[in-house]
Structure formats: C-alpha cells, structure tokens
Amino acid sequence: MNRPTAVAPPIRAHTPRPETTLAVASLGTFVALVAFCAPLGNMPTVAAALSAGPPAQTWILSSMSVGLAAVLLTAGALADDYGRRRVFHWGAWLLALGAVVGAVSQEPVLFIVGRLIQGVAGAALIAASLGAVAHAFTPPAARATASGIWGASVGAGIAVGPVLAGLLDLAGWWRGLYWALAVASLVIGQVATRALAESHSAVPKRIDVPGAVTLCAAMVLVLVALVEGRQGNTAATVLCGVGAAVFTLAFVTVERRRPFPMLDLALFRRRDFLAATLAALATGAGIIGLMSFACTFLVKTMHVSTLAAAGVIALWSGTSVVASLLARKLPARLAGSPQLVIGLAGVGVAMLTMTGLSPDSSLLRLVPGLLLAGVASGLLNAGLGRQAVASVPADQGGLGSGANNTARYLGSSIGVTVVSIIALDPAGTVDGMVSGWNYAAVTTGLISLVGAGVVGLLVRGAAVRR
C-alpha cells in the first residue's frame, strides 16, 4: 500500500516592505553624503599628512564632485534598465573600495583617485536609491513623505560628515573616518541584497554606450575646467571648456539619432522636468556653493577650529533635516514644483541676511541666516527628491534622480568656483576675506532668487497649460 506523498509548502519569495526599502536607500544616500562632505572637517590635517599643496587641496575637495556628476545620469539609466538594487549594491561595494584607497593613501594623487572612486560609487547609490524609493511608494501622499525622509538623509549626511571628520581629527586619527566609511558601505551593500526590493523598467533598454561615453567626457571636462579655473590655469580651463562643448554637442547629436537614448531630450520640453532640473542647478550654484566655502571663511576670519566651524554649518544642514521631514505637511497647492520656488526664494533671502559682515562680527551674526537657509534647504531637498521622479515616466525614476542630481552637483561646482574667485583674498587678509564673503553671499543669494523666479515662471506656465 502506497503512503500518501507529503506536499511541501510553497516557497514564498521574500518581498521587502516599502519602509525597509526607504530605510536602506536613505542610509546609503546618507553615507555617500558623509563621504562627500568629510574633507570640509579636516582639510588642514589631510593636506599636512599627504604633503598636499594648494592645487592638490583643490582637487581633494573637488574630485568627488567630478566622479558624481560624470556618471549620475548613466548610473540612473543603468539602475532603471538593469535593476536598482543591483546598481545600489555595487555602488556600496565601490564606495568601500574608494574609502580604503583614501585610508591607506600616503600622497595626494592616490587620495584623489580614492575620492574619484567614491564619487562614482556615490552616484550609483544616490541615483539607484531614489529610483527604488519612487518604485516602492507610488501613491502621491506616500511618495511625498518618503521623498521628505530621503531628502532628510541628504541633509543629515552633509551635517554629520564634517563634524565626524573633525572629531576623529581631534582624536589624531583622520584616516579612521575612511575605514569607518568602508565598513559602513560593506554592511549596507550586504544588507541591500535582502532588504532592498529589486525593481527595474518594464521594458529594459540596451546600454547607450555612445551616449554614456560622450556625456561622461563632457561632464568630466567641464568640471576639470572649473577646478583649473579656480587655480588660475587659463590654458587648461580654455582647452577643457572647448572639449566639453564638443562632447556636449556630440552627446546631443547621438541622443537625437538613437531609437532608445539614455536621456530622451524631449523631457526638456516638459516644464515640470525643466523646473526641477533648473532648481537643482540653482541649489548647487547658490547655497551649496556658499556653504562649501563657509568653513574656510570661519576658520580664517573668526579664528575658530575646523570642528567648531563644522558645528556652525551644522545649524544649516541640521535644520534642513527637520524641515525635510516636516515638508509633507505643506498644503497640497504648495507641494511639488511650488515647493521648489519657496525653497529657492528662502535660501536666497537667507544668504542676503548673511551679508554686511565686518572683521568684528561674531558667529551669532550668521545664526538667523543659517537657520532660515536650513528650513528652505529642507524644503528644497524634499521637493527635489519628489520632483526628480515625478517629472519623468513612472519606470524611469533612476534616470530622473540621475538627471536632477547631476544638475545639483554641476551647479555646486559652478558655485564653488564663483565663490572662490569672488571671496578669496590673494593677500590673505581678514578684511579682504570678509569683504569677499559679503560679495559672495550677495552673488549666491541673487543666483537663488533668479532661480526661484525662473522656476516660478515655468510652474505658472505649466499650470496655465493644464
């Protein structure tokens, strides 16, 4: 007599909860931003340890921006077509590699290479994370809340990076930051394999190799031109600028002819996409450009420690975290694109309040402006995260994230260059640097206000069309 055969229970695929996806994605973005901002908290120590002169110091501060901006759009497209979890996972492992290179470096060139690797890795993490969040949260209200939390992770990374670097600097172990980043990245990469939901486009496209190569070359050359311009290297600036223009034209030509381009140029005819992209560019060129110089300004003119300067700047970035988390409470008519206008106008006004300093001004003079800038930046971070994916087709969230963050980091490179040219006094006097700060704050404030006006016109035009 045959015994009945036992039937094994069905094996259910593990599907991570949306909240888990959001937590892992936000943590990856946080670590990438910690790495990005860390040199602001210990630059003098790193420069001394690596025997880095002024040109090398400029590249230490700028190299991660080059890596980020060069591949963000490509990373977003790859995440959409080949899996956001996959790109996120490899981004985390690559960030660990870049951090190890930084930790073991004994001279500036290798350290800069490590920063470039960290930039490429950060691009993968940021683009894939926001794309994954957009896929996990589809209802508008839920996506607004998730975008606010993701935006808060951006502000948190900016706040923690310099402070953590400064604390480890005081402990005499600046390399410890990079070892910690390596460990954290490895853990995040491993956790992502189980805790991050995989998602990709319904109809994946082939890799647009010509588009990726020409865009990467154009971005690298324009960023190198900006970095060399800050050092007064006119020949290299002009040469790289011409090369960037040539590769940009090549990219546009390639994308217009390919049946499945990496970036559909028709997106720029969408007012919401154009508004989000210009808002990101103005954010980088405005508040990020000025705040990138703020630590140097405070150390050299108010004679505070690097750690204390990082703590002061944390008033801005820390406030932005809270504002990002509360942005979901905005009335529906102010959320989305109008939120970008409010944020840009807010940071513009905030930077104008930080002008009029004298050599006798105290740190307290900057506090109101930093707090106002923090609130406005929080609205921007949450709004940019939301609009980056809302302004593109539903299955192209990674591409939207990549395009938006490319504009942000390109803008920051432009802003840092403009501020450096305006604010740095060749003689190194306190009076000269204070005067330079005042001019730089006015300039970046006006950039933000003009950005708010242009985005406002685009938003109004879109509303009229509807």
Secondary structure, 3 states (H helix, E strand, C coil): CCCCCCCCCCCCCCCCCHHHHHHHHHHHHHHHHHHHHHHHHCHHHHHHHHCCCHHHHHHHHHHHHHHHHHHHHHHHHHHHHHCHHHHHHHHHHHHHHHHHHHHHCCCHHHHHHHHHHHHHHHHHHHHHHHHHHHHHCCCHHHHHHHHHHHHHHHHHHHHHHHHHHHHHHHCCCCCHHHHHHHHHHHHHHHHHHHHCCCCCCCCCCCCCHHHHHHHHHHHHHHHHHHHHHHCCCHHHHHHHHHHHHHHHHHHHHHHHHCCCCCCCHHHHHCHHHHHHHHHHHHHHHHHHHHHHHHHHHHHHHCCCCHHHHHHHHHHHHHHHHHHHHHHHHCCHHHCCHHHHHHHHHHHHHHHHHCCCCCCCCCHHHHHHHHHHHHHHHHHHHHHHHHHHHHCCCCCCHHHHHHHHHHHHHHHHHHHHHHHHHHHCCCCCCHHHHHHHHHHHHHHHHHHHHHHHHHHHHHHHHHHHHC
